[in-house]
Amino acid sequence: MMPDLGSYALEVSLAYVASLGLIGLLALWYWLRGRVVRRQLEEIETRRGEANG
C-alpha cells in the first residue's frame, strides 16, 4: 500500500505524523473552544431570562 520512498521514507513518514498531529490539535482546540463558547452563551441567555422575567 505504501509506495517505495527509498531514502526519504523517514522524512515522509515524519511529515505525515506531524500533519496528522497538527490536524488533531486543531480539532481539539475547536472542540474545547466550542465548549467555552456554549457555556458563555448559556450564561448570557440565563441572565437575559432573569432580566426579562
PyMOL Python script that loads the backbone (N, CA, C, O; Angstrom):
from pymol import cmd

cmd.read_pdbstr("""\
ATOM      1  N   MET A   1       0.834  -1.192   0.000  1.00  0.00           N
ATOM      2  CA  MET A   1       0.000   0.000   0.000  1.00  0.00           C
ATOM      3  C   MET A   1       0.873   1.247   0.000  1.00  0.00           C
ATOM      4  O   MET A   1       0.583   2.193  -0.733  1.00  0.00           O
ATOM      5  N   MET A   2       1.923   1.274   0.794  1.00  0.00           N
ATOM      6  CA  MET A   2       2.820   2.432   0.866  1.00  0.00           C
ATOM      7  C   MET A   2       3.814   2.380  -0.309  1.00  0.00           C
ATOM      8  O   MET A   2       4.452   1.351  -0.534  1.00  0.00           O
ATOM      9  N   PRO A   3       3.940   3.460  -1.035  1.00  0.00           N
ATOM     10  CA  PRO A   3       4.898   3.452  -2.149  1.00  0.00           C
ATOM     11  C   PRO A   3       6.332   3.388  -1.632  1.00  0.00           C
ATOM     12  O   PRO A   3       6.619   3.753  -0.492  1.00  0.00           O
ATOM     13  N   ASP A   4       7.199   2.926  -2.481  1.00  0.00           N
ATOM     14  CA  ASP A   4       8.616   2.848  -2.123  1.00  0.00           C
ATOM     15  C   ASP A   4       9.199   4.257  -2.135  1.00  0.00           C
ATOM     16  O   ASP A   4       9.275   4.894  -3.186  1.00  0.00           O
ATOM     17  N   LEU A   5       9.610   4.741  -0.966  1.00  0.00           N
ATOM     18  CA  LEU A   5      10.125   6.099  -0.846  1.00  0.00           C
ATOM     19  C   LEU A   5      11.647   6.145  -0.790  1.00  0.00           C
ATOM     20  O   LEU A   5      12.248   7.219  -0.784  1.00  0.00           O
ATOM     21  N   GLY A   6      12.244   4.993  -0.749  1.00  0.00           N
ATOM     22  CA  GLY A   6      13.702   4.941  -0.751  1.00  0.00           C
ATOM     23  C   GLY A   6      14.288   5.593   0.484  1.00  0.00           C
ATOM     24  O   GLY A   6      13.880   5.309   1.610  1.00  0.00           O
ATOM     25  N   SER A   7      15.244   6.466   0.260  1.00  0.00           N
ATOM     26  CA  SER A   7      15.950   7.091   1.380  1.00  0.00           C
ATOM     27  C   SER A   7      15.133   8.198   2.050  1.00  0.00           C
ATOM     28  O   SER A   7      15.548   8.737   3.076  1.00  0.00           O
ATOM     29  N   TYR A   8      13.989   8.537   1.486  1.00  0.00           N
ATOM     30  CA  TYR A   8      13.155   9.603   2.056  1.00  0.00           C
ATOM     31  C   TYR A   8      12.006   9.068   2.914  1.00  0.00           C
ATOM     32  O   TYR A   8      11.145   9.840   3.334  1.00  0.00           O
ATOM     33  N   ALA A   9      11.981   7.787   3.172  1.00  0.00           N
ATOM     34  CA  ALA A   9      10.873   7.174   3.900  1.00  0.00           C
ATOM     35  C   ALA A   9      10.705   7.797   5.286  1.00  0.00           C
ATOM     36  O   ALA A   9       9.579   8.073   5.699  1.00  0.00           O
ATOM     37  N   LEU A  10      11.787   8.020   5.999  1.00  0.00           N
ATOM     38  CA  LEU A  10      11.701   8.599   7.340  1.00  0.00           C
ATOM     39  C   LEU A  10      11.128  10.010   7.296  1.00  0.00           C
ATOM     40  O   LEU A  10      10.237  10.343   8.077  1.00  0.00           O
ATOM     41  N   GLU A  11      11.629  10.832   6.396  1.00  0.00           N
ATOM     42  CA  GLU A  11      11.168  12.218   6.299  1.00  0.00           C
ATOM     43  C   GLU A  11       9.689  12.296   5.925  1.00  0.00           C
ATOM     44  O   GLU A  11       8.938  13.092   6.488  1.00  0.00           O
ATOM     45  N   VAL A  12       9.284  11.467   4.975  1.00  0.00           N
ATOM     46  CA  VAL A  12       7.884  11.485   4.543  1.00  0.00           C
ATOM     47  C   VAL A  12       6.983  10.976   5.668  1.00  0.00           C
ATOM     48  O   VAL A  12       5.920  11.545   5.917  1.00  0.00           O
ATOM     49  N   SER A  13       7.400   9.921   6.339  1.00  0.00           N
ATOM     50  CA  SER A  13       6.619   9.395   7.453  1.00  0.00           C
ATOM     51  C   SER A  13       6.488  10.425   8.569  1.00  0.00           C
ATOM     52  O   SER A  13       5.404  10.599   9.127  1.00  0.00           O
ATOM     53  N   LEU A  14       7.567  11.101   8.896  1.00  0.00           N
ATOM     54  CA  LEU A  14       7.517  12.146   9.922  1.00  0.00           C
ATOM     55  C   LEU A  14       6.612  13.297   9.498  1.00  0.00           C
ATOM     56  O   LEU A  14       5.915  13.877  10.332  1.00  0.00           O
ATOM     57  N   ALA A  15       6.616  13.627   8.229  1.00  0.00           N
ATOM     58  CA  ALA A  15       5.742  14.693   7.738  1.00  0.00           C
ATOM     59  C   ALA A  15       4.274  14.290   7.884  1.00  0.00           C
ATOM     60  O   ALA A  15       3.437  15.110   8.260  1.00  0.00           O
ATOM     61  N   TYR A  16       3.966  13.028   7.585  1.00  0.00           N
ATOM     62  CA  TYR A  16       2.594  12.548   7.770  1.00  0.00           C
ATOM     63  C   TYR A  16       2.200  12.600   9.237  1.00  0.00           C
ATOM     64  O   TYR A  16       1.110  13.067   9.570  1.00  0.00           O
ATOM     65  N   VAL A  17       3.067  12.130  10.110  1.00  0.00           N
ATOM     66  CA  VAL A  17       2.771  12.130  11.544  1.00  0.00           C
ATOM     67  C   VAL A  17       2.583  13.555  12.053  1.00  0.00           C
ATOM     68  O   VAL A  17       1.655  13.829  12.813  1.00  0.00           O
ATOM     69  N   ALA A  18       3.464  14.461  11.632  1.00  0.00           N
ATOM     70  CA  ALA A  18       3.356  15.857  12.067  1.00  0.00           C
ATOM     71  C   ALA A  18       2.056  16.481  11.557  1.00  0.00           C
ATOM     72  O   ALA A  18       1.390  17.207  12.295  1.00  0.00           O
ATOM     73  N   SER A  19       1.697  16.208  10.324  1.00  0.00           N
ATOM     74  CA  SER A  19       0.465  16.760   9.754  1.00  0.00           C
ATOM     75  C   SER A  19      -0.763  16.245  10.493  1.00  0.00           C
ATOM     76  O   SER A  19      -1.657  17.018  10.839  1.00  0.00           O
ATOM     77  N   LEU A  20      -0.804  14.944  10.730  1.00  0.00           N
ATOM     78  CA  LEU A  20      -1.944  14.380  11.451  1.00  0.00           C
ATOM     79  C   LEU A  20      -1.996  14.899  12.882  1.00  0.00           C
ATOM     80  O   LEU A  20      -3.079  15.133  13.418  1.00  0.00           O
ATOM     81  N   GLY A  21      -0.838  15.080  13.502  1.00  0.00           N
ATOM     82  CA  GLY A  21      -0.803  15.636  14.852  1.00  0.00           C
ATOM     83  C   GLY A  21      -1.337  17.055  14.896  1.00  0.00           C
ATOM     84  O   GLY A  21      -2.091  17.410  15.802  1.00  0.00           O
ATOM     85  N   LEU A  22      -0.952  17.864  13.925  1.00  0.00           N
ATOM     86  CA  LEU A  22      -1.440  19.246  13.876  1.00  0.00           C
ATOM     87  C   LEU A  22      -2.942  19.293  13.619  1.00  0.00           C
ATOM     88  O   LEU A  22      -3.650  20.110  14.208  1.00  0.00           O
ATOM     89  N   ILE A  23      -3.423  18.426  12.750  1.00  0.00           N
ATOM     90  CA  ILE A  23      -4.862  18.373  12.495  1.00  0.00           C
ATOM     91  C   ILE A  23      -5.591  17.952  13.764  1.00  0.00           C
ATOM     92  O   ILE A  23      -6.646  18.500  14.083  1.00  0.00           O
ATOM     93  N   GLY A  24      -5.044  16.991  14.486  1.00  0.00           N
ATOM     94  CA  GLY A  24      -5.643  16.561  15.747  1.00  0.00           C
ATOM     95  C   GLY A  24      -5.668  17.671  16.775  1.00  0.00           C
ATOM     96  O   GLY A  24      -6.667  17.848  17.472  1.00  0.00           O
ATOM     97  N   LEU A  25      -4.575  18.425  16.879  1.00  0.00           N
ATOM     98  CA  LEU A  25      -4.534  19.551  17.816  1.00  0.00           C
ATOM     99  C   LEU A  25      -5.543  20.629  17.438  1.00  0.00           C
ATOM    100  O   LEU A  25      -6.193  21.214  18.305  1.00  0.00           O
ATOM    101  N   LEU A  26      -5.669  20.885  16.158  1.00  0.00           N
ATOM    102  CA  LEU A  26      -6.638  21.876  15.699  1.00  0.00           C
ATOM    103  C   LEU A  26      -8.068  21.434  16.026  1.00  0.00           C
ATOM    104  O   LEU A  26      -8.884  22.243  16.467  1.00  0.00           O
ATOM    105  N   ALA A  27      -8.364  20.163  15.813  1.00  0.00           N
ATOM    106  CA  ALA A  27      -9.694  19.648  16.138  1.00  0.00           C
ATOM    107  C   ALA A  27      -9.954  19.740  17.635  1.00  0.00           C
ATOM    108  O   ALA A  27     -11.058  20.099  18.045  1.00  0.00           O
ATOM    109  N   LEU A  28      -8.967  19.425  18.452  1.00  0.00           N
ATOM    110  CA  LEU A  28      -9.108  19.528  19.903  1.00  0.00           C
ATOM    111  C   LEU A  28      -9.334  20.971  20.322  1.00  0.00           C
ATOM    112  O   LEU A  28     -10.166  21.243  21.187  1.00  0.00           O
ATOM    113  N   TRP A  29      -8.605  21.895  19.721  1.00  0.00           N
ATOM    114  CA  TRP A  29      -8.754  23.316  20.044  1.00  0.00           C
ATOM    115  C   TRP A  29     -10.168  23.798  19.706  1.00  0.00           C
ATOM    116  O   TRP A  29     -10.790  24.510  20.494  1.00  0.00           O
ATOM    117  N   TYR A  30     -10.672  23.407  18.533  1.00  0.00           N
ATOM    118  CA  TYR A  30     -12.030  23.797  18.141  1.00  0.00           C
ATOM    119  C   TYR A  30     -13.059  23.208  19.095  1.00  0.00           C
ATOM    120  O   TYR A  30     -14.022  23.886  19.454  1.00  0.00           O
ATOM    121  N   TRP A  31     -12.876  21.967  19.507  1.00  0.00           N
ATOM    122  CA  TRP A  31     -13.820  21.317  20.409  1.00  0.00           C
ATOM    123  C   TRP A  31     -13.834  22.012  21.773  1.00  0.00           C
ATOM    124  O   TRP A  31     -14.899  22.278  22.329  1.00  0.00           O
ATOM    125  N   LEU A  32     -12.645  22.303  22.305  1.00  0.00           N
ATOM    126  CA  LEU A  32     -12.569  22.993  23.595  1.00  0.00           C
ATOM    127  C   LEU A  32     -13.140  24.403  23.504  1.00  0.00           C
ATOM    128  O   LEU A  32     -13.850  24.848  24.405  1.00  0.00           O
ATOM    129  N   ARG A  33     -12.836  25.092  22.439  1.00  0.00           N
ATOM    130  CA  ARG A  33     -13.360  26.442  22.247  1.00  0.00           C
ATOM    131  C   ARG A  33     -14.883  26.420  22.147  1.00  0.00           C
ATOM    132  O   ARG A  33     -15.549  27.304  22.686  1.00  0.00           O
ATOM    133  N   GLY A  34     -15.436  25.427  21.468  1.00  0.00           N
ATOM    134  CA  GLY A  34     -16.878  25.285  21.355  1.00  0.00           C
ATOM    135  C   GLY A  34     -17.536  25.091  22.711  1.00  0.00           C
ATOM    136  O   GLY A  34     -18.611  25.633  22.967  1.00  0.00           O
ATOM    137  N   ARG A  35     -16.891  24.314  23.584  1.00  0.00           N
ATOM    138  CA  ARG A  35     -17.435  24.115  24.931  1.00  0.00           C
ATOM    139  C   ARG A  35     -17.459  25.433  25.695  1.00  0.00           C
ATOM    140  O   ARG A  35     -18.439  25.733  26.377  1.00  0.00           O
ATOM    141  N   VAL A  36     -16.389  26.224  25.589  1.00  0.00           N
ATOM    142  CA  VAL A  36     -16.320  27.505  26.303  1.00  0.00           C
ATOM    143  C   VAL A  36     -17.390  28.457  25.780  1.00  0.00           C
ATOM    144  O   VAL A  36     -18.093  29.099  26.561  1.00  0.00           O
ATOM    145  N   VAL A  37     -17.510  28.546  24.473  1.00  0.00           N
ATOM    146  CA  VAL A  37     -18.484  29.464  23.874  1.00  0.00           C
ATOM    147  C   VAL A  37     -19.905  29.030  24.221  1.00  0.00           C
ATOM    148  O   VAL A  37     -20.754  29.877  24.500  1.00  0.00           O
ATOM    149  N   ARG A  38     -20.179  27.718  24.209  1.00  0.00           N
ATOM    150  CA  ARG A  38     -21.514  27.233  24.563  1.00  0.00           C
ATOM    151  C   ARG A  38     -21.840  27.587  26.005  1.00  0.00           C
ATOM    152  O   ARG A  38     -22.965  27.993  26.298  1.00  0.00           O
ATOM    153  N   ARG A  39     -20.876  27.440  26.913  1.00  0.00           N
ATOM    154  CA  ARG A  39     -21.098  27.780  28.320  1.00  0.00           C
ATOM    155  C   ARG A  39     -21.368  29.281  28.466  1.00  0.00           C
ATOM    156  O   ARG A  39     -22.252  29.683  29.222  1.00  0.00           O
ATOM    157  N   GLN A  40     -20.608  30.103  27.746  1.00  0.00           N
ATOM    158  CA  GLN A  40     -20.814  31.548  27.811  1.00  0.00           C
ATOM    159  C   GLN A  40     -22.195  31.922  27.270  1.00  0.00           C
ATOM    160  O   GLN A  40     -22.874  32.781  27.833  1.00  0.00           O
ATOM    161  N   LEU A  41     -22.604  31.283  26.190  1.00  0.00           N
ATOM    162  CA  LEU A  41     -23.911  31.577  25.601  1.00  0.00           C
ATOM    163  C   LEU A  41     -25.035  31.196  26.557  1.00  0.00           C
ATOM    164  O   LEU A  41     -26.003  31.941  26.706  1.00  0.00           O
ATOM    165  N   GLU A  42     -24.911  30.047  27.202  1.00  0.00           N
ATOM    166  CA  GLU A  42     -25.935  29.651  28.168  1.00  0.00           C
ATOM    167  C   GLU A  42     -26.006  30.636  29.326  1.00  0.00           C
ATOM    168  O   GLU A  42     -27.093  30.941  29.816  1.00  0.00           O
ATOM    169  N   GLU A  43     -24.859  31.132  29.766  1.00  0.00           N
ATOM    170  CA  GLU A  43     -24.828  32.119  30.852  1.00  0.00           C
ATOM    171  C   GLU A  43     -25.510  33.420  30.432  1.00  0.00           C
ATOM    172  O   GLU A  43     -26.268  34.005  31.206  1.00  0.00           O
ATOM    173  N   ILE A  44     -25.243  33.865  29.224  1.00  0.00           N
ATOM    174  CA  ILE A  44     -25.861  35.093  28.711  1.00  0.00           C
ATOM    175  C   ILE A  44     -27.372  34.909  28.600  1.00  0.00           C
ATOM    176  O   ILE A  44     -28.143  35.788  28.986  1.00  0.00           O
ATOM    177  N   GLU A  45     -27.792  33.750  28.066  1.00  0.00           N
ATOM    178  CA  GLU A  45     -29.223  33.506  27.917  1.00  0.00           C
ATOM    179  C   GLU A  45     -29.909  33.442  29.292  1.00  0.00           C
ATOM    180  O   GLU A  45     -31.036  33.916  29.439  1.00  0.00           O
ATOM    181  N   THR A  46     -29.245  32.867  30.286  1.00  0.00           N
ATOM    182  CA  THR A  46     -29.812  32.802  31.626  1.00  0.00           C
ATOM    183  C   THR A  46     -29.971  34.195  32.199  1.00  0.00           C
ATOM    184  O   THR A  46     -31.013  34.515  32.773  1.00  0.00           O
ATOM    185  N   ARG A  47     -28.948  35.031  32.051  1.00  0.00           N
ATOM    186  CA  ARG A  47     -29.030  36.407  32.568  1.00  0.00           C
ATOM    187  C   ARG A  47     -30.128  37.204  31.862  1.00  0.00           C
ATOM    188  O   ARG A  47     -30.842  37.976  32.501  1.00  0.00           O
ATOM    189  N   ARG A  48     -30.264  37.020  30.558  1.00  0.00           N
ATOM    190  CA  ARG A  48     -31.321  37.747  29.818  1.00  0.00           C
ATOM    191  C   ARG A  48     -32.695  37.265  30.258  1.00  0.00           C
ATOM    192  O   ARG A  48     -33.635  38.055  30.341  1.00  0.00           O
ATOM    193  N   GLY A  49     -32.814  35.984  30.539  1.00  0.00           N
ATOM    194  CA  GLY A  49     -34.090  35.451  31.015  1.00  0.00           C
ATOM    195  C   GLY A  49     -34.473  36.003  32.360  1.00  0.00           C
ATOM    196  O   GLY A  49     -35.646  36.281  32.610  1.00  0.00           O
ATOM    197  N   GLU A  50     -33.484  36.168  33.247  1.00  0.00           N
ATOM    198  CA  GLU A  50     -33.749  36.728  34.556  1.00  0.00           C
ATOM    199  C   GLU A  50     -34.121  38.204  34.446  1.00  0.00           C
ATOM    200  O   GLU A  50     -34.993  38.677  35.175  1.00  0.00           O
ATOM    201  N   ALA A  51     -33.475  38.927  33.553  1.00  0.00           N
ATOM    202  CA  ALA A  51     -33.751  40.361  33.395  1.00  0.00           C
ATOM    203  C   ALA A  51     -35.135  40.574  32.776  1.00  0.00           C
ATOM    204  O   ALA A  51     -35.814  41.545  33.112  1.00  0.00           O
ATOM    205  N   ASN A  52     -35.552  39.699  31.897  1.00  0.00           N
ATOM    206  CA  ASN A  52     -36.841  39.847  31.233  1.00  0.00           C
ATOM    207  C   ASN A  52     -37.985  39.218  32.034  1.00  0.00           C
ATOM    208  O   ASN A  52     -39.155  39.525  31.804  1.00  0.00           O
ATOM    209  N   GLY A  53     -37.638  38.340  32.972  1.00  0.00           N
ATOM    210  CA  GLY A  53     -38.672  37.603  33.694  1.00  0.00           C
ATOM    211  C   GLY A  53     -39.177  38.353  34.839  1.00  0.00           C
ATOM    212  O   GLY A  53     -40.055  37.871  35.554  1.00  0.00           O
TER     213      GLY A  53
END
""", "prot")
cmd.dss("prot")
cmd.show_as("cartoon", "prot")
cmd.util.cbc("prot")
cmd.orient("prot")
